[in-house]
């Protein structure tokens, strides 16, 4: 198993971007390339830093406050009375934990929500709030390896689906352009 694989396996897979990278894999690659420190993952907290230090041989250091603070794991909750069905939160959610359709109420599938907070700033009516799962548990104490694996699988599936859709749209546009040129 490569260093990047070992590092990414030690991350909680919230895909929250608080580390400064677009996802956990990119953060793991940056750590492996010594372009990022091991203390940039608030969801992993102090235990995450210990895990990353053991893998990389780096010293355990405190969580960088510029990336956030270790806090209880949260879940997004949508106030369905206020939701206008804009779909912006669907696009923002890295694990497809939010379902709904245009101009229809949206809801969160709780087991799939990583508490990444990416849905909060895109909501134009502020109908999304975060609720702690257990206010007494933070970092890896609030997050299991099974939850991390589920989040990673869902993120990878969404990423693959979006890539496939983008490729299909590109092919459709190319076919349309070729049809117009020959017609």
FENZI-V87091 format. One record per pair of residues at least 6 apart in sequence whose ideal C-beta (glycine too) atoms are under 6 Angstrom apart, sorted by the first residue. I is the first residue (numbers start at 1). J is the second residue. D is the distance in Angstrom with one decimal. If there is no record, write none. Layout:
I J D
I J D
This chain:
3 32 4.6
4 28 5.2
4 29 5.4
4 32 4.7
6 55 5.1
7 28 3.9
7 31 5.3
7 32 5.9
7 55 5.7
8 24 5.7
8 25 5.4
8 28 3.8
10 51 4.2
10 52 5.7
10 55 5.9
11 24 4.4
12 43 4.6
12 44 5.1
12 143 4.8
12 148 5.1
13 24 5.4
13 148 4.3
13 151 4.1
13 152 4.2
14 43 4.5
14 114 4.0
14 116 4.9
15 23 5.0
15 24 6.0
15 94 3.8
15 116 5.8
15 155 5.1
16 116 3.8
18 42 5.2
18 67 5.1
18 68 4.8
19 27 4.4
19 40 4.1
19 41 5.3
19 67 5.9
21 27 4.1
21 30 6.0
30 36 3.6
31 38 6.0
38 49 5.7
38 52 3.8
38 53 5.9
38 58 5.3
39 49 5.3
39 61 5.0
39 63 5.3
39 64 4.8
40 64 5.5
40 67 4.6
41 48 5.2
42 67 5.7
42 68 3.7
42 70 5.8
44 139 5.8
45 70 3.6
45 138 5.4
45 139 2.3
47 139 4.9
47 140 3.9
48 139 6.0
48 140 6.0
49 60 5.7
50 60 5.6
53 60 4.6
63 70 5.8
70 138 4.8
70 139 5.2
71 138 5.8
72 132 4.1
72 135 5.0
72 138 5.5
73 115 5.5
73 133 4.7
73 142 3.8
73 143 5.8
74 115 3.8
74 130 3.9
74 132 5.4
75 110 5.5
75 113 4.7
75 115 5.7
75 131 5.7
76 108 4.9
76 113 5.3
76 119 5.5
76 128 5.5
76 130 6.0
77 129 5.3
77 131 5.3
78 106 5.4
78 107 5.8
78 108 5.8
78 127 5.7
78 128 5.4
79 127 4.4
80 105 4.8
82 125 5.4
82 127 3.7
83 105 5.0
83 106 5.2
83 127 4.9
84 125 5.7
85 102 5.8
85 103 4.2
85 104 4.5
87 102 5.4
88 122 4.2
89 98 5.0
89 119 4.0
89 122 6.0
89 123 5.8
90 98 5.3
92 118 4.5
92 119 5.0
92 122 4.7
93 119 5.6
94 155 5.1
95 112 5.2
95 114 5.8
95 151 5.4
95 154 4.0
95 155 5.4
96 154 5.9
96 158 5.1
97 108 5.7
97 109 5.2
97 112 3.7
97 113 4.2
98 106 5.5
98 108 5.5
100 106 3.1
112 154 5.8
114 151 4.9
119 128 5.3
120 128 5.6
